[in-house]
Amino acid sequence: ARLFAARQYAEAQEPLWACVNAGTSTKDPAHQLALTYRELKNYDQGWPNAEKALARHPGSVNVLYIAGFLKFRLGDHSESIRLLGQAFRLDNYDWRVHQAFALNYIVMDIRPGALAELETAVKLNPANAELYYQLARLLYVEMRIPESIAASEKALALFPEYTEVYSNLGLCYELTAQVEKARENYEV
């Protein structure tokens, strides 16, 4: 956790895998591990570790989540969904699994499924700004502008430095002809 917090992602991967493989019941190590792969974009290097972990711990939600996440990032969406489905059957209240389902559905252009999964993830983890931002982006694409603005504002209430959210708000305000508000958000 210390290496992850210090943004030493490459150095954090081995100890985070050790936590996941030790069978920790907390969700943070597996989620942090997924984020290290997202930052480093070394998904192909993570997959062999995931295969070994799956062989040792086939019933671990954390292992199934990280394996599903890696398969998503490697572009194997059907396998990602299969692995996430196994995790879901073990713990259907795991927000990470719902978020990963949603990301797969977005790429596969299954927007109703993505929306349902993001809404569920937000309900399960309402303190997560990233979930609100992802929901806001999808609502924007769906042209549900007032809802996108509301989700963006929730993300910013949780994490005011989340700069990507301001761009989404700018787009929303631009569509609603609120030019000054759009400009303010673009300038942040």
N, C-alpha and C positions, 0 to 999 in steps of 0.2 A: 504494500500500500504506500509506503514511503517513496519508493522509486517511481511509482505511478504518479503520485502527487507532485513529485519533482519533475515530471514530464520526461523521465528517463525511460521511455517506452521499451526500447530494445532490452535494456537491463532488467526491466520489470517482468518481461514475459516468462522467463524460467521460474522465478519464485511464485508468480501467479498460477502457472501450470501446476506447481507443487501443491498449492492450496486446493486447486480444483481436484487434483488427483488424490489428495488426502481425504476427500469426501466431505469437505466443509458444507454445512447446511446454509451458510449465508450466501446471498446472491452477489455481493460486491466483487469477490475475486474473479468470477466468470465474466461479469459485466465489464470490469476493468480490463480483463484480458481481451475481450472483444474490441474495446476501445483502443487498445495498443495496436491491434491488427489494423483497425481503421486508420489510425494515424500513420503507421509505418507502411501500410499497403503491402504487407508481406504475407498475404493469405495462404499462398501456396506453401510457404514454410510452416505455417501452423497446422495444415491438414494432417501431416504424418503424426503430429502429437495428438490431434483429435482422434485419429483412427486407433492409436494405442489406448487412449483414455476410454473410448467406446468399448474396446475389447475388455478392459478391466472393470469398467463401471457402466454397463449397458442400461442400468436403471437410474442413472443420475440425471436429474433435471439440468444441473449445471453443465454437465458434459454434453448432453443432447442440445442444450441451447448454444454452446460455443461451436459445436459441430454444425448445427443448422445455420448459425451466423456465417461461419466460414464458407459453407456451400453456397449461401446466398451471394457472398462477395466473389466467389469463384464463378458465379453465373449458372450454377446447377440448381435452378429453382425448384424443380420437382423433388430432388433429394433433400433440399433444405426444408421444404414443406413436410416431407415425410418425417424427417428427424424432429422438427418442431411439433409435429402431430404427436409423436411419442412423448415428448416433454409435456405437451398440453394434457395428455391423458394421465400423466403423473401429477401435474399441478396446473389446473386450469386458471389459477389466480396469479400466475407469474407474469407480471407486466412485460418482462423482456421477451417472452415468447410471443405475446400479442404484438409487440412492436416489430419483431422480426417477421411474423406473418404479414403484417401490413407492408413492410418494405418489399417483400416478395410480390405481394399483390399490386403494389404501385408499379413495379417494373413490368409485371405481366399485364398491366392495364386492366386490372379487376378492381376498379375504384370503389364499388359498394363494399366489397370485402375489406379493402384497405381502410375505408372510413370506419367500418364497424370495429375493426381490430384496434385502430388508433383511439377511438372513443373508449374502448374497453381498457386499453393500456393507461389512458389518462385517469380513468376512474380508479384503477388499481394503484396508480402512482401519481397523485395530483401535485406533488412537489417537484416534478421533473419538467423543466423548461423546454428541453429538447422535444419531448412528446407534444407539448402544446404548439411548438413551432412546426413540427411535421404535420400536425393536424391543421394548423393555419394554412400551410402551403397547399395541402390537398383541398381544403375548403375553397381556397382562391382558385385553383384549377377548375373546381366544380362551379365556380361563379357564385358561391354562397358568401358574398363579401361581408355582410354584417357579422356572420359567424367567424369568418377568417380574422376580422379585426378583433373580435372578442378573444379568440384563442391567442392571437399575437400579443394582446395586452396582458393576458395571463402569463405568457412566457416572459414578458419583460418585467412583470411584477415579481417573478421568481428570480430573474437574472437580468438586471438592467443593462449589462454589458454585452448582451447577446446581439451583436451587430446585424446578423443576417435577418433578424426579425424586423428591424427597421426598414429594410428593403421591401419586405412583404407588405408592411403597413403602407409604405409609399405607393406600391402598386395598387393596393386596395383603395387608398384615398384618391389616387389618380382616376380610377374607374368610376368613383362616385363624384367626380368633378370637384373634389375638395383640394384644389391646387396648392394652397398654402400649407395644408397639413401634409400633403404628399412631399412637397419641397423640404419641409422640416425633417421628415423621416429620411429622405434621401441624403441629407447633409450630415446625419449622425455618423 
